[in-house]
Every structure is written in C-alpha cells, then in structure tokens.
C-alpha cells in the first residue's frame, strides 16, 4: 500500500505527524473513525459502524474503477 505495512507503521509519519496529510490515501482518512479501524489515541464523537465503513469503501472502489475506465 505505497509505503504502509500491516503492523500499523507508516513511513509518512514524521515526528508524529503525517507528512502527506493533504494527499493521504483513503484508508488513512478512515483510520480512527471506524469501529474497524480504531486508533489508540483517537476518540471521535461517533465511530462509523462496520456496515457504514464497508459502504464507504465499496463506493470508493466503484469511483476509482470508473475513473480508471474513463482514463483508459
């Protein structure tokens, strides 16, 4: 995943901050906001449910596939 490993370490973290924040991948935007992608130090007002998270991921994948088809 472009410099990410499954052990929750990101090569884009510099001094505890995201060095690519404005261009971070979709999964990073969900991290800490979903029941499925909880962050130890993140406590949102409400976590997205697993179903809500899956719906967003499905919509994102559909958009990316459409963009790839249009750009082919």
C-alpha positions as CSV (number, residue, x, y, z in Angstrom):
1,X,0.0,0.0,0.0
2,X,2.6,2.6,-1.0
3,X,4.9,2.5,2.0
4,X,2.5,1.1,4.5
5,X,2.8,-2.1,6.4
6,X,0.2,-4.2,8.2
7,X,1.8,-3.5,11.6
8,X,0.3,0.0,11.7
9,X,3.6,1.7,10.9
10,X,3.6,4.4,8.2
11,X,6.7,5.7,6.5
12,X,5.0,9.0,6.0
13,X,4.8,9.8,9.8
14,X,7.5,12.4,10.5
15,X,7.9,13.5,14.2
16,X,4.4,12.1,14.9
17,X,2.7,14.0,12.1
18,X,1.6,12.9,8.6
19,X,3.9,14.3,6.0
20,X,1.4,13.7,3.2
21,X,-1.8,14.8,5.0
22,X,-3.4,16.7,2.2
23,X,-2.8,13.8,-0.2
24,X,-3.2,10.8,2.2
25,X,-4.8,7.6,0.9
26,X,-8.5,6.8,1.5
27,X,-7.7,4.2,4.2
28,X,-5.8,6.9,6.2
29,X,-8.8,9.2,6.0
30,X,-11.0,6.4,7.6
31,X,-8.4,5.4,10.2
32,X,-9.6,6.3,13.7
33,X,-13.1,7.0,12.6
34,X,-14.4,3.4,12.2
35,X,-15.1,0.5,14.5
36,X,-13.0,-1.5,12.1
37,X,-10.0,0.9,12.1
38,X,-9.7,2.2,15.6
39,X,-6.7,4.3,16.7
40,X,-5.4,4.1,20.2
41,X,-5.4,7.8,20.7
42,X,-8.4,8.7,18.6
43,X,-11.9,9.1,20.1
44,X,-14.4,10.5,17.7
45,X,-17.9,11.6,18.8
46,X,-19.2,8.5,16.9
47,X,-17.4,5.7,15.2
48,X,-18.6,4.6,11.8
49,X,-20.2,1.1,12.1
50,X,-18.7,-1.8,10.1
51,X,-21.6,-1.6,7.7
52,X,-21.1,2.2,7.2
53,X,-17.3,1.7,6.7
54,X,-17.9,-1.1,4.2
55,X,-20.4,1.0,2.3
56,X,-17.9,3.9,2.0
57,X,-15.1,1.5,0.9
58,X,-17.4,0.0,-1.8
59,X,-18.4,3.5,-3.0
60,X,-14.7,4.5,-3.1
61,X,-13.7,1.4,-5.1
62,X,-16.6,1.9,-7.6
63,X,-15.5,5.6,-8.1
64,X,-11.8,4.5,-8.6
65,X,-12.9,1.8,-11.1
66,X,-15.0,4.3,-13.1
67,X,-12.1,6.8,-13.2
68,X,-9.7,4.0,-14.4
69,X,-12.2,3.0,-17.2
70,X,-12.7,6.7,-18.2
71,X,-8.9,7.2,-18.3
72,X,-8.2,4.0,-20.3
